[in-house]
Structures are given as C-alpha cells and as structure tokens.
Amino acid sequence: MLIAVRAKVESVEHWREKFKTHVELFKSQGVTAAHMGAANDETVVAVFETNDPDEFTKIFNDPATAEAMSEDKIIGGVEMFVLDETVKL
C-alpha cells in the first residue's frame, strides 16, 4: 500500500538530508521504499510503500515521529493520505 505525506519545511535541502537518516523508523512502519519530492521551496512530499498501513499510522502518530519531523525542520501543514485505490490505464 502507498501512503503519501505532505508537509511545510524550513528548507527542502535540509529536509532531504535529514529524512534519509530515519531508515530504522521507516522500517518499523513496514516501509520498503520511500519516494521524496518537493512542490516548491517549502512544500515537500514523501510517498511510502508499506506492507503494514495500520502500523505505519500508529507510529506516524507517535512522539518519536514528531521528534523526527522536528529534526527535519518540518514547520507545519503535515497531511497524510492513504492511497487505497488504483485506476488501471
């Protein structure tokens, strides 16, 4: 399953660097891959491939995740989207 997270950050470059240090946290969420991108200088998105969406959500709402987001200099606007439907083209 795919889960997308969008957030506002102080610096996209800082976020990209720090995001990559959270591998163990991501693994604990059942994440097998994480895709990163930016819409502009302050809005970032990460799309996670996880085999355990319930555990992902549980840990996403844990204080450890809030601490990791603080290290990444996320300053707000955090939204999580569960991508639970696919349209085949």
C-alpha positions in Angstrom: 0.0 0.0 0.0 1.1 3.6 -0.6 0.9 6.4 1.9 1.7 10.0 1.0 2.8 12.7 3.5 2.9 16.3 2.6 4.5 19.0 4.8 5.8 22.5 5.0 9.6 22.8 5.8 12.1 25.5 6.6 14.5 24.1 3.9 13.9 21.4 1.3 17.7 20.7 1.2 17.8 20.2 5.0 14.7 18.0 4.9 16.1 15.8 2.2 19.3 15.2 4.1 17.7 14.5 7.5 14.8 12.4 6.0 17.3 9.8 4.9 18.6 9.3 8.5 15.2 7.9 9.6 15.6 4.4 8.0 15.1 2.5 11.2 11.9 4.4 12.0 10.6 3.8 8.5 11.4 0.1 8.7 9.4 -0.2 11.9 6.4 1.2 10.0 6.7 -1.7 7.4 8.2 0.7 4.8 10.0 -1.0 2.0 10.6 2.2 -0.1 10.2 5.9 0.3 10.0 8.4 -2.6 10.8 12.1 -2.0 9.9 15.2 -3.8 9.2 18.9 -3.5 6.5 21.1 -4.9 8.3 24.4 -4.2 10.9 25.9 -1.7 8.7 25.0 1.3 6.4 22.1 0.4 7.6 18.5 0.4 6.0 15.2 -0.2 7.1 11.6 0.7 5.3 8.5 -0.7 5.9 5.4 1.3 5.4 1.8 0.2 4.4 -0.1 3.3 3.1 -3.6 3.9 1.5 -2.6 7.2 -0.6 0.6 6.9 -2.0 0.2 10.4 1.4 0.1 12.0 2.5 3.0 9.7 -0.3 5.1 11.0 0.2 4.1 14.6 3.9 5.1 14.5 3.2 8.2 12.4 1.1 9.5 15.3 3.8 8.5 17.9 6.0 11.1 19.7 9.1 9.6 18.1 7.8 10.6 14.7 7.1 14.1 15.9 10.7 14.3 17.1 12.0 13.1 13.7 9.9 15.7 12.0 11.3 18.4 14.2 14.8 17.3 13.3 13.8 17.6 9.6 12.6 21.2 10.3 9.1 20.5 9.4 7.2 23.6 10.4 3.6 22.5 9.8 1.0 21.7 7.3 1.5 17.9 7.8 -1.1 15.8 5.9 -1.2 12.1 5.4 -3.0 10.4 2.6 -3.7 6.6 2.3 -3.6 5.8 -1.4 -6.0 2.9 -1.4 -7.3 2.9 -4.9 -5.6 2.4 -8.3 -7.1 3.2 -11.7 -5.5 1.0 -14.4 -5.0 2.8 -17.7 
